[in-house]
């Protein structure tokens, strides 16, 4: 429920602050005073499109803020959104705000934190339902009727269950379409993949192989130089000549000298041990070099084999990856793809079986939806006809028409042809009305009388709103085309509706205004050359004066009539 509303610098409103009560709230005032501007501000607060032209002349920003008391199912629904977005502060109250700046920028806030306008709309949809002239016209559009019937029937859970299966079926059909389309290219693709797999497998690649081959190639390509240097090293270390003794001979002589030295000076024994170890290591190096020298050979056949192998690896890398590891990974990937192509027919059969199962399941869920809608359609029609009778249209007939159409790829039926379906089921819904006896039922859009249209809208809204759990309902000039006698009935209907909702109503009918639990008068004043709008809460005496003014001006007769209206409304309210 909307409990407080602040508006600053919006259109001709400089600043107003309203405390709103439960029940039926009436807004009256002369044409152009700003009644509809207040409702425009509420719509902006709930996420409607912002426009810098809405700013008061000369203002840098417009600001609208609303305080809502959270109750009932709306409280639970809003809590889910606030907890999801980490915006929940007070569990019982919520503050929405909207700021529009002169540069066209719009800022939305929830509990003081900046949010997207889309989130503001999502929250606002659970708090307020505005029924203006545009909403009246939208009720004449048949494509909206199915949603209204589902709301009345409380079909949300059934519809969501149906939609989950519908989404699965849509995904399965998309996969089937892709498979059938790809089947034409599958054979050529399979041949290509098989060739690539064979090419990679025949190469018998091994991780790290390329580096090992490069090292072997370098040794073979430089065999002569390697052999020469190895022989030279062995000669210097172990062979020598009379003119140039080998390093091993010289080191042996040094060992013998230190042996003699250590006999006389044992303190040099460690030095001797180090030199003996050095001689032993030198001998090991010499043996290793001789072994290496024997392995080095010039082998042009092996060198050619290695070059061919490296060339093969280079070609495979150009085609399948930058490294052997990437080539092998690619081979695994295309093996899986080839396996999918090879088993495409099996996959196709499985998807077709899944499609048949989902169609059967969806048909059952669509049938359950249809049964619920048909039951609700009867209750809705009866409720609207009762409301119309109260609104002096006793002979009017209202019907909810539910149609289906066949389609070859539709949902199977126990008897008859498959039915066309969509995300809402198999039903097409349209509201039909026969305002007068002898006239056939016709679509609502073909009703010519403005008064009949307004009364039909009110009847529909009254029945639907009783099934709706939105806490605050706003009616903008619901009395269009309605005379004073019917206005009493309309006022009583709105007052009854306000026992379960907060109802805000803009009206020019005093007969309707007399039923208000709270009456606010919208006034336009000119001060210092500028227009200002203010909203004044009226007490009982002021309300009688306002009703008299609405009846044609304050005078003895209009005051008496206003008093009679007031008393009549009080009696009807007490009898309800």
RACORJO-V635422 format. One record per residue. N is the residue number from 1. RES is the residue in one letter. OMEGA is omega in radians with two decimals (* if undefined). NEAR is the number of other C-alpha atoms within 10 Angstrom. D_LAST is the distance of its C-alpha to the last C-alpha in whole Angstrom. Layout:
BEGIN
N/RES/OMEGA/NEAR/D_LAST  N/RES/OMEGA/NEAR/D_LAST
END
This chain:
BEGIN
1/X/3.11/25/23  2/X/-3.08/23/25  3/X/3.13/15/26  4/X/3.12/16/29  5/X/3.08/21/30  6/X/3.13/18/34  7/X/3.13/23/36  8/X/3.00/21/39  9/X/-3.13/21/42  10/X/-3.09/25/39  11/X/-3.13/22/40  12/X/3.11/21/40  13/X/3.05/22/38  14/X/3.07/18/40  15/X/3.01/17/38  16/X/3.08/17/35  17/X/-3.06/15/33  18/X/2.93/15/29  19/X/-3.04/11/27  20/X/-3.06/20/23  21/X/2.99/16/20  22/X/3.07/19/18  23/X/-3.08/22/14  24/X/-3.14/27/15  25/X/-3.10/23/18  26/X/3.01/23/19  27/X/3.10/25/23  28/X/3.14/24/25  29/X/-3.13/20/28  30/X/3.09/14/31  31/X/-3.13/12/33  32/X/-3.12/13/35  33/X/3.10/21/34  34/X/-3.13/22/33  35/X/-3.12/24/29  36/X/3.10/17/30  37/X/3.09/17/33  38/X/3.13/22/31  39/X/3.07/19/29  40/X/3.12/16/33  41/X/3.11/24/34  42/X/3.11/24/31  43/X/3.10/18/32  44/X/3.11/24/36  45/X/-3.09/27/34  46/X/3.02/28/33  47/X/3.10/22/36  48/X/-3.06/15/37  49/X/-3.13/10/40  50/X/-3.13/21/42  51/X/-3.14/15/44  52/X/3.08/17/46  53/X/3.11/13/45  54/X/-3.12/20/42  55/X/3.01/24/44  56/X/-3.09/18/44  57/X/3.12/14/47  58/X/-3.11/8/50  59/X/3.11/14/48  60/X/3.12/13/49  61/X/2.98/20/46  62/X/-3.07/24/42  63/X/3.08/21/40  64/X/-3.14/23/37  65/X/3.12/23/35  66/X/3.07/20/32  67/X/-3.11/19/31  68/X/2.99/19/28  69/X/-3.05/18/27  70/X/-3.11/21/27  71/X/2.98/16/24  72/X/-3.08/10/24  73/X/3.10/13/26  74/X/3.11/19/26  75/X/-3.13/19/28  76/X/-3.12/14/30  77/X/-3.14/15/31  78/X/3.12/22/32  79/X/3.13/21/34  80/X/-3.12/13/36  81/X/-3.10/15/37  82/X/3.11/19/38  83/X/3.10/11/40  84/X/-3.09/10/42  85/X/-3.12/11/43  86/X/-3.10/10/44  87/X/-3.06/16/41  88/X/3.07/18/39  89/X/3.10/13/39  90/X/-3.10/11/36  91/X/-3.06/14/34  92/X/-3.10/12/30  93/X/-3.11/17/31  94/X/3.09/23/33  95/X/3.02/18/34  96/X/3.14/22/35  97/X/3.10/25/38  98/X/3.12/25/39  99/X/3.08/18/42  100/X/-3.10/24/44  101/X/-3.06/19/48  102/X/3.12/18/50  103/X/3.11/10/52  104/X/-3.12/14/49  105/X/3.13/12/49  106/X/-3.14/19/45  107/X/3.09/16/45  108/X/3.14/25/41  109/X/3.03/19/41  110/X/-3.09/20/39  111/X/3.05/17/39  112/X/-3.13/12/42  113/X/-3.13/11/44  114/X/-3.13/13/45  115/X/3.07/15/44  116/X/3.09/14/44  117/X/3.12/21/41  118/X/3.11/13/41  119/X/3.10/18/39  120/X/3.11/22/37  121/X/-3.14/18/36  122/X/3.13/15/35  123/X/-3.08/22/33  124/X/-3.14/19/31  125/X/3.13/16/30  126/X/-3.01/19/28  127/X/-3.01/24/27  128/X/3.03/22/25  129/X/-3.07/20/25  130/X/-3.14/20/26  131/X/3.08/19/25  132/X/-3.13/18/27  133/X/3.13/14/29  134/X/3.10/10/31  135/X/3.06/13/29  136/X/-3.14/18/28  137/X/-3.11/12/31  138/X/3.10/15/32  139/X/3.12/18/29  140/X/-3.11/19/31  141/X/-3.04/14/34  142/X/-3.07/17/34  143/X/3.10/13/36  144/X/-3.00/14/33  145/X/3.14/19/31  146/X/3.13/19/32  147/X/3.12/15/31  148/X/3.11/17/27  149/X/3.13/22/28  150/X/3.09/19/29  151/X/3.13/17/26  152/X/-3.10/21/24  153/X/-3.06/21/26  154/X/-3.08/16/27  155/X/-3.00/17/30  156/X/-3.11/13/32  157/X/3.11/9/34  158/X/-3.09/15/35  159/X/3.13/18/36  160/X/3.08/13/38  161/X/3.10/14/40  162/X/-3.07/22/41  163/X/3.10/19/42  164/X/3.10/13/44  165/X/3.11/17/46  166/X/3.13/23/46  167/X/3.10/12/48  168/X/3.13/15/50  169/X/3.13/20/51  170/X/3.11/15/51  171/X/3.12/13/54  172/X/3.13/17/56  173/X/3.06/16/56  174/X/3.10/12/57  175/X/3.10/15/60  176/X/3.12/19/61  177/X/3.13/13/61  178/X/3.14/11/63  179/X/-3.12/18/66  180/X/3.10/15/66  181/X/-3.09/11/67  182/X/-3.08/14/69  183/X/-3.14/16/71  184/X/-3.14/10/73  185/X/-3.00/10/75  186/X/-3.07/18/75  187/X/3.14/13/78  188/X/3.12/11/80  189/X/3.13/16/78  190/X/3.10/19/79  191/X/3.14/12/83  192/X/-3.12/14/82  193/X/3.13/18/81  194/X/3.11/14/83  195/X/-3.11/12/86  196/X/3.12/19/85  197/X/3.13/20/85  198/X/3.14/13/88  199/X/-3.12/13/90  200/X/-3.12/17/88  201/X/3.13/12/89  202/X/3.14/9/92  203/X/3.09/13/93  204/X/-3.09/9/92  205/X/3.09/16/91  206/X/3.12/10/91  207/X/3.13/11/89  208/X/-3.07/11/92  209/X/-3.03/13/95  210/X/-3.14/17/95  211/X/3.10/11/96  212/X/3.13/9/99  213/X/3.13/16/100  214/X/3.14/14/100  215/X/3.12/11/102  216/X/3.11/14/105  217/X/3.14/19/105  218/X/3.12/11/106  219/X/-3.13/17/109  220/X/-3.12/20/110  221/X/-3.10/16/110  222/X/-3.06/14/112  223/X/-3.08/17/114  224/X/3.14/13/118  225/X/3.14/12/117  226/X/3.13/16/115  227/X/3.14/20/118  228/X/-3.11/12/121  229/X/3.11/13/119  230/X/3.12/19/118  231/X/-3.13/16/122  232/X/-3.14/11/123  233/X/3.13/16/121  234/X/-3.14/20/123  235/X/-3.12/16/126  236/X/-3.07/16/125  237/X/-2.92/20/124  238/X/-3.04/18/126  239/X/3.10/16/129  240/X/3.10/16/131  241/X/3.12/10/134  242/X/-3.12/7/138  243/X/-3.08/6/137  244/X/-3.10/10/133  245/X/3.11/15/132  246/X/-3.14/18/129  247/X/3.13/18/126  248/X/3.13/20/126  249/X/-3.12/15/130  250/X/3.14/15/130  251/X/3.09/17/127  252/X/3.11/15/129  253/X/-3.14/12/132  254/X/3.11/15/129  255/X/-3.13/20/128  256/X/3.14/13/132  257/X/-3.13/12/133  258/X/3.07/19/130  259/X/3.12/19/131  260/X/-3.11/11/134  261/X/-3.06/15/132  262/X/3.07/16/130  263/X/-3.12/11/133  264/X/-3.14/9/134  265/X/-3.08/11/131  266/X/-3.12/12/128  267/X/-3.13/11/126  268/X/-3.13/14/126  269/X/3.10/15/125  270/X/3.13/11/121  271/X/3.09/15/122  272/X/-3.12/21/124  273/X/3.11/14/121  274/X/-3.12/12/119  275/X/3.10/17/122  276/X/3.10/19/122  277/X/3.11/12/119  278/X/3.11/15/119  279/X/3.12/20/122  280/X/3.11/13/120  281/X/3.12/12/117  282/X/3.10/17/119  283/X/3.12/15/121  284/X/3.10/12/117  285/X/-3.13/15/116  286/X/3.13/20/120  287/X/3.14/14/119  288/X/3.12/14/115  289/X/3.12/18/117  290/X/3.11/16/120  291/X/3.14/12/117  292/X/-3.11/14/115  293/X/-3.13/18/118  294/X/-3.12/11/118  295/X/-3.10/11/115  296/X/3.11/18/115  297/X/3.08/15/116  298/X/-3.07/15/116  299/X/-3.08/11/114  300/X/3.14/11/113  301/X/3.14/8/112  302/X/3.12/13/109  303/X/3.12/18/108  304/X/3.11/13/108  305/X/-3.13/12/105  306/X/3.13/18/103  307/X/3.12/14/103  308/X/3.14/12/102  309/X/3.13/16/99  310/X/3.10/18/98  311/X/3.09/12/98  312/X/3.14/12/96  313/X/3.12/19/93  314/X/3.13/16/93  315/X/3.13/11/92  316/X/3.12/19/89  317/X/3.11/16/88  318/X/-3.05/11/88  319/X/-2.90/10/86  320/X/-3.13/17/84  321/X/-3.08/16/83  322/X/-3.14/12/85  323/X/3.08/17/86  324/X/3.12/20/87  325/X/3.13/15/84  326/X/3.11/14/82  327/X/-3.13/20/84  328/X/3.10/19/83  329/X/3.10/14/80  330/X/3.13/17/79  331/X/3.11/20/81  332/X/-3.13/13/79  333/X/-3.09/13/76  334/X/3.01/17/77  335/X/3.12/17/78  336/X/3.12/12/74  337/X/3.13/15/74  338/X/3.12/20/76  339/X/3.09/12/75  340/X/3.14/15/72  341/X/-3.13/20/73  342/X/-3.10/14/75  343/X/-3.11/12/72  344/X/-3.14/17/70  345/X/3.09/14/70  346/X/3.12/12/69  347/X/3.12/16/66  348/X/3.11/17/65  349/X/-3.12/13/65  350/X/3.14/13/63  351/X/3.11/17/61  352/X/3.08/15/60  353/X/3.10/12/60  354/X/3.11/16/57  355/X/-3.14/19/55  356/X/3.13/15/55  357/X/-3.13/13/54  358/X/3.10/19/51  359/X/3.11/19/50  360/X/3.14/15/50  361/X/-3.12/18/47  362/X/3.11/24/45  363/X/3.13/23/45  364/X/-3.13/16/43  365/X/3.08/20/41  366/X/3.12/25/40  367/X/3.11/17/40  368/X/3.09/15/37  369/X/-3.11/21/35  370/X/3.12/17/36  371/X/-3.13/12/34  372/X/-3.13/17/31  373/X/-3.12/24/31  374/X/3.08/17/31  375/X/-3.14/11/28  376/X/-3.13/20/26  377/X/3.13/22/27  378/X/-3.14/15/26  379/X/3.13/16/22  380/X/-3.14/22/22  381/X/3.14/21/23  382/X/-3.14/16/21  383/X/-3.14/18/18  384/X/3.12/25/19  385/X/3.10/24/20  386/X/3.11/18/16  387/X/3.14/24/15  388/X/3.09/24/18  389/X/3.10/15/17  390/X/-3.11/16/14  391/X/3.08/22/16  392/X/3.01/14/19  393/X/-3.01/17/21  394/X/-3.07/15/21  395/X/-3.09/14/24  396/X/3.08/20/24  397/X/-3.13/22/26  398/X/-3.11/25/26  399/X/3.02/20/28  400/X/-3.11/22/29  401/X/3.13/17/33  402/X/-3.13/16/35  403/X/3.00/10/39  404/X/3.12/14/42  405/X/3.13/13/45  406/X/3.09/15/48  407/X/-3.09/13/51  408/X/-3.12/10/54  409/X/-3.08/12/54  410/X/-3.11/17/50  411/X/-3.11/25/48  412/X/-3.13/21/50  413/X/3.10/13/48  414/X/3.08/7/49  415/X/3.09/6/49  416/X/-3.08/8/50  417/X/3.06/15/51  418/X/-3.08/17/50  419/X/3.03/19/47  420/X/-3.08/17/47  421/X/3.12/21/45  422/X/-3.10/12/44  423/X/-3.13/14/42  424/X/-3.13/17/39  425/X/-3.08/23/40  426/X/-2.97/22/41  427/X/2.92/22/38  428/X/-3.00/16/38  429/X/3.06/21/34  430/X/3.10/21/33  431/X/3.12/24/30  432/X/-3.10/21/30  433/X/2.97/22/29  434/X/-3.03/18/29  435/X/-3.04/23/27  436/X/3.11/13/29  437/X/3.11/10/30  438/X/3.09/8/34  439/X/3.10/11/34  440/X/3.08/12/35  441/X/-3.12/16/33  442/X/3.04/16/34  443/X/-3.09/19/34  444/X/-3.09/21/31  445/X/-3.09/16/34  446/X/3.10/11/35  447/X/-3.04/17/32  448/X/-3.01/9/33  449/X/3.10/10/30  450/X/3.12/12/29  451/X/3.10/16/26  452/X/3.13/20/25  453/X/-3.12/22/26  454/X/3.13/19/24  455/X/3.09/24/21  456/X/3.10/25/22  457/X/-3.14/22/23  458/X/3.13/25/19  459/X/3.13/23/18  460/X/-3.11/20/20  461/X/-3.12/23/20  462/X/3.14/19/16  463/X/-3.10/22/17  464/X/-3.11/19/20  465/X/3.09/20/18  466/X/3.08/15/16  467/X/-3.09/13/19  468/X/-3.11/19/21  469/X/3.07/19/21  470/X/-2.98/21/23  471/X/-3.08/26/21  472/X/3.11/21/21  473/X/-3.12/23/20  474/X/3.11/20/22  475/X/3.13/22/22  476/X/3.10/21/25  477/X/3.06/18/24  478/X/-3.06/25/22  479/X/-3.11/23/22  480/X/3.11/17/25  481/X/-3.10/13/26  482/X/3.13/18/23  483/X/-3.07/12/23  484/X/-3.10/14/21  485/X/3.10/12/19  486/X/-3.11/18/18  487/X/3.09/20/17  488/X/3.14/23/14  489/X/3.12/19/13  490/X/3.13/26/14  491/X/3.12/23/13  492/X/3.12/23/9  493/X/3.14/19/10  494/X/3.11/26/12  495/X/3.09/26/10  496/X/3.10/19/8  497/X/-3.11/20/11  498/X/3.03/22/12  499/X/-3.11/12/10  500/X/3.14/17/13  501/X/2.85/22/16  502/X/-3.08/24/17  503/X/3.09/28/17  504/X/-3.01/27/20  505/X/2.99/29/20  506/X/-3.05/24/23  507/X/2.99/20/22  508/X/-3.09/21/24  509/X/3.09/23/21  510/X/3.13/23/20  511/X/3.11/26/17  512/X/-3.09/29/16  513/X/-3.09/31/17  514/X/-3.09/29/15  515/X/-3.05/28/12  516/X/2.98/24/15  517/X/3.08/15/15  518/X/-3.08/21/18  519/X/3.13/25/20  520/X/3.10/23/24  521/X/3.12/19/27  522/X/-3.09/21/30  523/X/3.07/18/33  524/X/-3.12/18/36  525/X/3.08/11/39  526/X/3.12/9/43  527/X/3.14/8/45  528/X/3.07/5/49  529/X/-3.13/7/49  530/X/-3.14/9/46  531/X/3.11/14/42  532/X/3.03/17/40  533/X/3.03/22/36  534/X/-3.12/19/34  535/X/-3.03/22/30  536/X/3.00/15/29  537/X/-3.08/16/26  538/X/2.98/15/24  539/X/-3.03/11/23  540/X/-3.12/11/21  541/X/3.13/9/24  542/X/3.10/14/25  543/X/3.10/22/22  544/X/3.10/24/22  545/X/3.13/19/26  546/X/3.10/24/25  547/X/3.10/27/23  548/X/3.10/23/25  549/X/-3.14/18/28  550/X/3.12/20/26  551/X/3.07/20/26  552/X/3.14/10/30  553/X/-3.05/14/31  554/X/3.09/17/31  555/X/-3.08/13/32  556/X/-3.08/10/31  557/X/-3.14/13/29  558/X/3.08/19/27  559/X/3.09/19/26  560/X/3.12/14/25  561/X/3.11/16/23  562/X/3.12/25/21  563/X/3.11/19/20  564/X/3.09/14/19  565/X/-3.12/22/17  566/X/-3.11/21/16  567/X/3.11/14/14  568/X/3.13/15/13  569/X/-3.13/23/11  570/X/-3.14/14/10  571/X/-3.13/11/9  572/X/-3.14/14/6  573/X/-3.13/13/5  574/X/-3.12/7/6  575/X/-3.09/7/4  576/X/*/8/0
END
